[in-house]
């Protein structure tokens, strides 16, 4: 089952998610993470053009290995599940219920991880050489936003806002992305809640039938 809120080009989503210009003199740990990941990903993409048609799984595996340190998949998945994975609901459950919810969150995290990586990896192959401008980080001590302009296939640049957060151990992770005013976290949460209603709150059925929402930034802009 799929709930398409906005029809969006996966190529554009992936391009906006990862590609960044070299850092300015105003460096920030979040910038460092995105810059390093970008350089490594683009190296893989360059080589993959010669083999991806015959060995797509090899390509997906390499991209996923590079993205894992960047994205907080579990945190993102938990927010998408909304009230079904809230601390309040967790505390209200007995021990068996808590174990079941933890298992469901694990499964949904992996479903999101696998689908996102495959969708974005395919899109990334179509973009190379676009001019990117990344602005300095702005925000609170442990939460910052990075605004990026992507000059790709239209006269007006695409705009993306990276929402980054610092974990308790000091690592910076990508928590959410807003593309041309489309909040991906909210789009996915709406999809999850709608699916949960359709399956009468059966989270296992929701997860088993999960499909990634496709978003069209041209229609959203």
HUPEWO-V115017 format. One record per residue. N is the residue number from 1. SS is DSSP state (a for helix, b for strand, c for the rest). PHI is phi in whole degrees, -180 to 180 (* if undefined). PSI is psi in radians with two decimals (* if undefined). Layout:
{{N SS PHI PSI} {N SS PHI PSI}}
This chain:
{{1 c * 2.44} {2 c -136 2.33} {3 c -110 1.81} {4 c -94 1.85} {5 c -83 -0.80} {6 c -134 2.36} {7 c -81 1.99} {8 c -125 2.45} {9 c -68 2.13} {10 a -64 -0.54} {11 a -58 -0.84} {12 a -67 -0.75} {13 a -58 -0.83} {14 a -68 -0.71} {15 a -58 -0.80} {16 a -69 -0.53} {17 a -69 -0.62} {18 a -122 -0.56} {19 c -80 2.22} {20 c -138 2.67} {21 c -79 2.84} {22 c -56 2.65} {23 c -67 2.61} {24 c -84 -2.99} {25 c -71 -0.27} {26 c -91 1.22} {27 c -74 2.67} {28 c -147 2.55} {29 a -54 -0.62} {30 a -65 -0.65} {31 a -63 -0.79} {32 a -57 -0.76} {33 a -64 -0.82} {34 a -65 -0.73} {35 a -63 -0.81} {36 a -65 -0.76} {37 a -63 -0.74} {38 a -59 -0.83} {39 a -60 -0.75} {40 a -70 -0.72} {41 a -63 -0.77} {42 a -67 -0.51} {43 a -65 -0.74} {44 a -65 -0.77} {45 a -61 -0.74} {46 a -59 -0.76} {47 a -74 -0.62} {48 a -65 -0.41} {49 c -57 -0.43} {50 c -87 -0.28} {51 c -134 -0.14} {52 c -61 -0.58} {53 c -65 -0.61} {54 c -91 -0.51} {55 c -132 1.11} {56 a -62 -0.62} {57 a -64 -0.60} {58 a -62 -0.73} {59 a -67 -0.85} {60 a -59 -0.72} {61 a -63 -0.70} {62 a -69 -0.73} {63 a -66 -0.75} {64 a -61 -0.69} {65 a -62 -0.56} {66 a -81 -0.56} {67 a -80 -0.50} {68 c -53 -0.72} {69 c -72 -0.28} {70 c -89 -0.74} {71 b -102 2.35} {72 c -87 1.39} {73 a -60 -0.77} {74 a -66 -0.77} {75 a -62 -0.70} {76 a -65 -0.79} {77 a -63 -0.70} {78 a -65 -0.70} {79 a -68 -0.64} {80 a -64 -0.66} {81 a -70 -0.27} {82 a 57 -2.31} {83 a -62 -0.36} {84 a -71 -0.31} {85 a -126 0.39} {86 c -74 2.76} {87 a -61 -0.63} {88 a -63 -0.80} {89 a -67 -0.70} {90 a -59 -0.77} {91 a -67 -0.44} {92 a -79 -0.22} {93 c -89 2.71} {94 c -80 -3.11} {95 a -60 -0.73} {96 a -65 -0.71} {97 a -65 -0.66} {98 a -67 -0.69} {99 a -65 -0.68} {100 a -66 -0.76} {101 a -64 -0.73} {102 a -62 -0.70} {103 a -66 -0.71} {104 a -66 -0.69} {105 a -66 -0.68} {106 a -61 -0.80} {107 a -66 -0.70} {108 a -70 -0.64} {109 a -59 -0.77} {110 a -69 -0.64} {111 a -64 -0.76} {112 a -65 -0.78} {113 a -60 -0.88} {114 a -65 -0.82} {115 a -67 -0.76} {116 a -63 -0.79} {117 a -62 -0.77} {118 a -67 -0.77} {119 a -63 -0.83} {120 a -73 -0.58} {121 a -63 -0.71} {122 a -63 -0.77} {123 a -65 -0.60} {124 a -62 -0.52} {125 c -62 -0.43} {126 c -86 -0.15} {127 c -120 2.19} {128 c -161 2.38} {129 c 88 0.01} {130 c -70 2.53} {131 b -82 2.29} {132 b -124 2.37} {133 b -123 2.12} {134 b -114 2.20} {135 c -90 2.78} {136 c -59 2.65} {137 c -67 2.53} {138 b -140 2.45} {139 b 149 -2.76} {140 c -87 3.14} {141 c -60 -0.77} {142 c -111 0.11} {143 b -138 2.10} {144 b -133 2.75} {145 b -122 2.45} {146 b -120 2.08} {147 b -93 2.34} {148 b -133 2.42} {149 b -111 2.26} {150 b -117 2.00} {151 b -94 1.67} {152 c -116 -1.78} {153 c -108 0.41} {154 c -150 2.89} {155 c -69 -0.59} {156 c -96 2.28} {157 c -68 2.62} {158 b -73 2.57} {159 b -121 2.33} {160 b -133 2.54} {161 b -121 2.03} {162 b -89 2.22} {163 b -104 1.93} {164 b -110 2.56} {165 b -135 2.63} {166 b -101 2.24} {167 c -79 3.04} {168 c -63 -0.49} {169 c -90 0.15} {170 c 94 -0.07} {171 c -77 2.58} {172 b -101 2.35} {173 b -132 2.61} {174 b -79 2.11} {175 b -100 -0.57} {176 b -166 2.81} {177 b -136 2.36} {178 b -116 2.07} {179 b -115 2.04} {180 c 50 0.80} {181 c 74 0.02} {182 b -91 1.96} {183 b -85 1.85} {184 a -61 -0.66} {185 a -61 -0.73} {186 a -70 -0.67} {187 a -61 -0.82} {188 a -67 -0.64} {189 a -65 -0.74} {190 a -61 -0.69} {191 a -63 -0.77} {192 a -64 -0.80} {193 a -65 -0.68} {194 a -65 -0.73} {195 a -66 -0.68} {196 a -63 -0.64} {197 a -66 -0.73} {198 a -63 -0.57} {199 c -101 0.34} {200 c 53 0.70} {201 c 80 0.15} {202 c -80 1.67} {203 a -66 -0.55} {204 a -63 -0.70} {205 a -68 -0.68} {206 a -60 -0.83} {207 a -66 -0.73} {208 a -63 -0.51} {209 c -109 0.29} {210 c -67 2.41} {211 c -138 2.42} {212 c -69 2.36} {213 c -73 2.40} {214 c -103 2.33} {215 c -122 2.35} {216 c -107 1.82} {217 a -66 -0.44} {218 a -66 -0.67} {219 a -75 -0.48} {220 a -80 -0.42} {221 c -78 *}}
